[in-house]
Amino acid sequence: MKAAVYYKNGGPDVLVYEDVPDPSCGPEEVLVEVKAVSIEGGDLLYRWGAPPATKPYIVGYQAAGIVREIGSEVQGFETGMRVATVGSNGSHAELRAVHHRTAYPVPDELSLEEAATVPVPYSTADDCLFEYGRLTAGETVLVHSGASGVGLAAIQLAKRHGAQVLATASRRDKLERLREFGVDHGVEYSEDWVEQVKQRTHGRGADVIVDGIGGDITQRSFFACAPGGRVCMYGNVDRASFRYKYDLSPMRGNRSAIGVSLSGESRKDRVRAIVQQHLASVARHELRVVIDRTFSLAEAAAAHAYIEARNSFGRVLLIP
């Protein structure tokens, strides 16, 4: 099969499009013919900094496609079934094998391209807002990187729940587009967004902050957090944040910060339930996904570069 692989860490140019062996289908796995790959923020981080476990290494969390083979211990799937899939690697390829618990049947009304964008962003946003953010109607949510996949999901879920929604983005045109998804007020990163959050909340700050950036953005978020507020951190788009030393003194006043992850054996049932719930909601047009642009799998390097240049609004897809 063809895949976009890398042999060493680095920028988008380390990705190489080449032939690699087909994956085998284990007894608890399904083998999927990939039809659409959604590039996730974690894919970029892995390419930059996670030493490849194998050489070549196929990066990628999320993709959708058609089941071609079923493991001997798997029930509830059949060949030809359309599924969205999540795994720690392997999405940037024509075929991928995933554990059957991370393959999610796609409703007939939903395209595979749309389905590919749902599992990780919507589950992460749901966890940040409700599982750990404990959002209630009438509270204020600040969503960083509002034009990202998680950002767009969090904006819509928070608004549907009755929250006031504030968002940040890198450009004014992105903030204007975010209004149609439920943003009440948007702020560019170049502005004093902490002060604007305070102004919009009568000096209190945001009750829930959804932060996938890290570093200085997280540090400043502590100052934008209301008494009793919750800062939910799900990623580190700012690669320098791994070495960042945080000052936690602003978190006095019963404020809390938590790192959110979908992983963990004890969380599998909840994650599976909310992925299926959000796939159904998108299929019913109750929630929207945004596909900014598609590239061929052979253009994976260009697609990664496009995202890193902050050009995207929503998700960028690779099509094998």
Secondary structure, DSSP 8 states (H G I E B T S, - for coil): -EEEEESS--SGGG-EEEE-------TTEEEEEEEEEE--HHHHHHHHHS--SSSSEE--SEEEEEEEEE-TT--S--TT-EEEEE-SS--SBSEEEEEGGGEEE--TTS-HHHHTTSHHHHHHHHIIIIISS---TT-EEEESSTTSHHHHHHHHHHHHTT-EEEEEESSHHHHHHHGGGT-SEEEETTS-HHHHHHHHTTTS-EEEEEESS-HHHHHHHHHTEEEEEEEEE---SSGGGGG-----GGGTTT-EEEE--S--GGGHHHHHHHHHHHHHHHHTTSS---EEEEEEGGGHHHHHHHHHTT--SSEEEEE-
